[in-house]
């Protein structure tokens, strides 16, 4: 079941200019944006946490047309958009225990729903393919493997070997990188609801559906151990940094957490880039945009109902706060929830203000507020319906990264099992080349180092970074040369 990304389509054309190199390989000199550019949307979950909850949508392009309260969801839900299947998956959590499918190509209608176990309290979903998905279940010890569209149970993975003393790992948010599923484990004592020791990240081999032992020298199966406790936010992967990012809350009202980054290739924590002590409160959500600028939702450490919230920007290199973009000044308890950033460089904040709730939109280049959108009930979570960040809002390919960097067509194409990818540099520079799948996950690193001016090529064997054969399908090759970047679609066949 593959979506067509046919919503809000506008036509865009471009002129092609072909230059034949001395090796006879054609290079496309013009930037190609495809035969159409789809409208991007913000998918927003709204809730009063008690009696009513809905999803709304905002068109990302101004004037940001909005559909309010399209259809109901549970009062405790989060959303995930899968670009490969062009489908929004709503995870209806506490006391709902189901996955709800929302199709952008059918005016965001709910097209399916299935249970993942009564009392399981699902917290996230990630697709490994069109017919396999993982669902984390906070109250249970087993991670569920299902068909993402029918809910048919394919398998379950026992995470009790990496749990705390109560035997329940409290699995939370997930991401897939480099053929591995990463699952944050809160390790909460079910009696006191306080974190027990540092947070953990379970690592699962997607091909084998087995736990990976990240420290074979130690007995048992070892997860990644974090420096802080209680990983709380969405687990986000930054292709720019090559790291996973998570906000660790620690204990409420205690400055013991921070924003921590994880190396998904070395399978270890890279440490805390900014602490709660530096942020001045509990951090409940955080992301890092580009190389080093981050954003966080920070709650005052004062007890409820005086734990007001702030949206801050911070420097992830120096570990210092840059600015406060928004601050709560009245109300009962914190009123700010999730944040997300889109490929336009716009930061969306869920402001749950009791008087005038809505989505606040900020220009991340200037940290200034540019819009406020009413989405009905107070917003809680956002998922952008858009191409992965590395595709740069073109909706397709950019073979010309600038005057000094051109990515040629791979040959043969389609291919199996090998292909050659040519490129040309105006001057010698450091080059990075990698293959990504249609969900924006890196499959294989092909080159990393200095290349001379002129024409070069890199061969892809059709294997991923773990040495496994990649599945047939559409992939993207991304070339980075100095400050320039180009992306091209390639096709592996059976």
N, C-alpha and C positions, 0 to 999 in steps of 0.2 A: 504494500500500500504506500505509494509514493506520491506526495503532493506535487503540484505543478507550479507553485508560487505564482498564481495567475491573478491575485488580487491587486486592485489599484494599479493596473499596468499602464504605463505610458511608453510611447515609442521614442527611441533614441537611435540615431544613425551616426556612423563615423566613416571617414574615408580611409581606405587601406593603401598604403604605399609599400611595395615590396622591394627589398634590396637583396640581390644575390651575392653571397660571400664567395671568396675564392674557392671554398670547398663545395660550392653549389647548394648550400643550405639557405633557404629563404628566411629573412628576418622581417617581421612586421614592424614598421617604424611608427605607426600611429597607435594611439591609445584606443583600445577597443572596449566599448561598454555594452556590447551585445545588441540584440534586436529589441530589447525592452528593459526597463528598470522598474522593479516592483516597489510599491509603496511600503515603507517600513512603519511598524506600529509599536506602540507601547501597550502591552497587555497588562492590565492593572486589576489586582484582586482587592476588593473593598469589603469591610466587615464592621459590624458593631460588637463583635465577639460574643453576642448573646442570642439574638433572634433573627438576624438577617445578614446575608452576605451575597455579593454578586461579582461578576467581572465586567469591566469596561475597557474600551480601547481608545487610544489617542493616535491619530496620524502624526508621524514624526515631522513631516514637511509642514511648515506654516501654510495656512492658518491653524493647523493642528485640530482638524475636525474630530469630534469626540462622540462616541456612542456610550451612553451611560446605562449601567445596570442591565446588560444584555441578557444574562441568564444567571440563575442562582448557583452557588457553590456552598461548601460547608463554612461555618464561621471561623474555622482554623485551617487555612489552606495556603499553599505556596504553589508557584507555577514554574515550569521548565519548558522552553521552546527548543525543539529539535529541528535544526535546519535541514538535515538530510531527508527527513520525512515530512517537513513543512507542517508540523503539528504541535499544538500546545498541549502539554500534559499538566493537568491540575491535580496536585496531590492533596486530597482531602484528609486531613490528619486526625487529631484527637476525636474519638467517638464517631468518626465517619468511616475511616479505614478503606478508602477506595481511590481509584485513579479515574479521572474524568478527561475525556478527549475532546478538544475544541479545535475545529478545522478552520484556519484562516481563509481557505478557498470556498467556504460555504458561509460567508459573512459571520464567521466566528460562532457558528452554531455548535452546540454540544452534539457529538456524533457517536459517543460511546461511553461506557462506564463499567468498571468491574471491581469487585472486592479483592483485597489483598490480605484478608484475615481479620475477623472480628477481634477487636482489642489490640491489634498489632501496632496502631499509631504510626503509619508510614510517614517518612519525613522527606524523601527525595526519590527521583527516578532518573536513570540515565540509560540511553539506548546504545548497545554495542553494535546493533545492525537493525535492519527492518523487521526482523523476526525474533529479536532477543533484547530484553531489557532487565535492568536490576532495580529493585525497590528496597530501600533501607527501611527497617521497621524498628522504631525506637524502643518498644516495650518487649520485643522478642529477641531471641539469640540468633535467629536465622535470617540471613539476607535472601530475599526472594528473587528467583530468576523466572521471568514470565515472557510470553508473547506480548509485545507492547500494545497491540490493538485489540486482542481478544481476551487477554488476561489469563490465557491457558498457562498453567504452572509447568515450567520446564525443569526446574531444579531448585534447590535451596542450598545455601552455603552457611555452615555453622561458624559463627564468630565468637563462640564462648571461649575458645583458647586464648583470645586476646581481651577478654573482659576483666573487669575489676572483681573484687571479692564477692559481690552479690551475684556474680555469674551472668549479669546482663551488661553487654558492652555499650548500650545506649547509642546505637548507630544513628548518624544524623545525615550530613550532606555528603555529596559524592561528585567525582569527576573522573573522566577517562583520559589518560595520557599515556602514549608510548605502549599501547597494548595492555595497560594495567588500569584497574579500577581502584581508586583511592576513596576510602570511606572514613570520615571523621568519627571518632568515638568520644562521647562526652565523659564516660566513666563517672556517672552520678550515683551516689548512694541512694537507693530507692526508699530508704527510711528517713534520712535527713534532707534529701534533695540537695546535698552539697557535693561538689566535685571531690573525687578521691584520687589524689596524686595528679601527675601531669596528664594532659590529654594525649590521645593516641590517634594514629591513622592506620587503619588496616589496608593492606595492599593485596589485590587479587589478580591473578593471571586470567585475563579475559578469555583466552583460548581454552584453558583447562578448567576454569571455574574453581580454582583452588587458592587457598591462602599462600602468600609468598612470605617466607622467613627472611626478614631484612637483616638479621644478625645471626647467621648460622653458628657462630662461635658460642652463643649463649643457648642454653637448653630451651626446648619448647619452640613454639612459633612466635617470633618477635615482630611486633608492628613498629612503625615509625613512632618514636616517643618525642612529644613536643616539649618545649621549655615551659609553656604555660598550660594551665588547666582549662577544661570546659570549652573546647572549640565550639563556637556558637553560631557564626554567620554562615552564609553560603560559601562553599569551597570553589574558588575561581582560579582558572588557569590563565596566566599571562604568557602569550606567545612571545611578547617583546622581552620579558625577563626570563622566560623558561622556568618559571616557578609557580607553584600553587600558593594561594593567599587565603588566609583565614583569620577572622577576628576571634581571639580567645577571651571569653568574658571572665573566667575565674569565678570567684564568689561575688554575688551581688553586694555592692556597697564597699568592696575592698579593692584597692588598686593593685591587683595581683595578676592582671592579664595584659594583653597587648595584641598588636597585629604581627602575626608570625608567617614566615615564608618557608616553603618546603621544596626541596629539590626532588622532582619525580623521577630523575634518572639515577642519581646517587642513592635515592631512597633514604633521605635523612633531612632533618630540620636544618635550615640555614639561619635560624635564629629570629629574634624579635626585631623588627625594623623600627617600631615605636611602641613604647610601653603605655599602660594606662596611667602611670604616674606622670608621664610626659603629656598625655592627652587630658589629664585632669578629671577622669571619671571612667565609668564602665563603658567599654566599646562593644556595641551590639551588631554593627555591620561595618565592613571596610572593603575598599578595593584600591588597587594601584593602577593608575592610568599611564601608559607609556613606560618610560624607564624608571621614574622615581617619584612622581607626584601622586599622592594618595588622598583618599577621602574617608572619613569615618563618622558614624553616628555615635555620639558620646553622651552618656547620661551622668548627671551630677551624682556624686557618691552619697548625697544626703538621702535619708530614708524616705520611702513613699509617704505622702504624696508630693514631696518637694524635690524629687529626683528629675528635674527638668532636663530636656535634651538639647543638644547642639549638633549642627552639621559643621565639621571642620575640614580644612585641607591641611595636608602635612607633607613634609619632605621625608621620603622613605630612606634616603641616604644618610641624612644627618640626624634623623629621629626627632625632628622638631615640628611644632605646629606652625603653619604658615598663616592661616586666617580662620575666622569664624564666619561662615556664609549665612547661617540662620541660627537663631536662638529662641527657645521657648521662654516666654516671660509670664505666663499665667496658666491656669488650669489645674488639673489634678493628675499627678503622675506624668511620666514622659509621654510626649505626643508625636515623636518622630520614629518611623519604622525603616523599611528597606530603602536602599539606594541602588541605582544602576546607571551605567554610562553607555551611550550609544555611539555608533560609528561617526556621527557628526561632532563628537566631542561635547555632547550635552549631558549633564548630570541630572537625573530625575530623583527627587526625594519624596517619599510618602509622608506627608504632613497630616497628622491625625488631630489637628487642632479642633477643640470641641465646638468652636463658633464657626470657623470657616476652613474646613478640611479640604485637601486637594493635593495635586501633584505640583510641586515647585520645580521649575526647570532652570538650571544654571549653565552659563557658558563656562566650560572648564578651562578655557584659555585665559579668561579674565576673572573667574570666580564671581561673576555678577549674575544676579537673578534676571531672567529674561521673560519668564511667563509663569502664570499660575492657572492650573486647569482644574475645574470642578468635575469630579468623577462620581458624584452621588454620595454614597457612604464614605466614611474615612478610609483612605487607601492603606494597604498593608504590605503588599509585595508587587514587584514589577518583573516582567520578562519581555525583552525586546524581540519582536518578530522581525528579524533581519539576518543578513548574511554574516558569517563570522568576521571578526574585526580585521583579520589579515586580508580579506577581500576588498576592504576599503570602500564600501558603499557603491562600488561600480556595478554590483549585481552580477559580475562576471570576471573578465580577465583584464589585466593591464600588462601587455607584453613589453611596452616601452616604459622603463622606469625613469626616463629623463634622457638628456642628450648623451650621457656617458654610459648608459646601461641598457642593453637590449637583450631580451630573452627570446630565443628562436623556438620554432616548432620542433618538438621531439620527433625522432624518427627511429623505427617505424611508429606510426600512430594511426589506428589502435595497435597495441603491442601485446605480446606475451612470449617469454617472460621478461625480456630485457628491452630497454630503450635507451637512446642517447639523447641528451638534452644540451643543445648548443646555446652559447651566449656570447655577447661581444661587449668589451669594456673600452671606453675611450682612453682610460689611463689605468695603470696598475693600482689595485686597491684590495682591501680585505673583502672576501666574499663568503657569504653563507647561503647554502642552497639546501632546501628540505622539501619533502613530499608531505602533503596534508590530505586527510580525507574530507568528504563533503560536510562533515560536522565541525571542521576546524581543528581537528586533533592531529598532531604530528605523527606521521607513520614512519618516516625514515629520514635521517640526516645524511645528505649526500656529500656535502663539501663544507669545509670551514677552514679558511686560511687565505693567504695572499695569492692573487692571480695577476699575471702581467696584462698590459694593454693588448688589445686585439681579440682574436677569436679563440674560444676555449670550449670544451664540452665535458660533461659529466655523465657517466653511465649509471642507470638504476637497474638493479638486478631483479626488481619486483619483490624484494623481501623487506620486511619491516626491521626496526632497530634491534629486535630480539632474534633476528635470523629466520623468522617464520615467513612463509609465502603470504603475500598480501592477497586479499580477495579481489576477484574481478570487479571493476566498477570505475566510477569517475574519481579522479584525484586532481589535486592542484599542486603544481611545482612553484615554489616561491624562491626568488632570487633576491638577495640583499647584497648590494655592492656599495660600500661606504654608506652614504646617507640616502641612496636611491634604492628603489624596490620595484620588482615586477613579478607578476603572477600569470601562470598559464595553465589552462585545463588540459589534462591528458587522460587517455582512456585505456585501461587494461581489460582485455577480453579473455574469454575462456580458452 
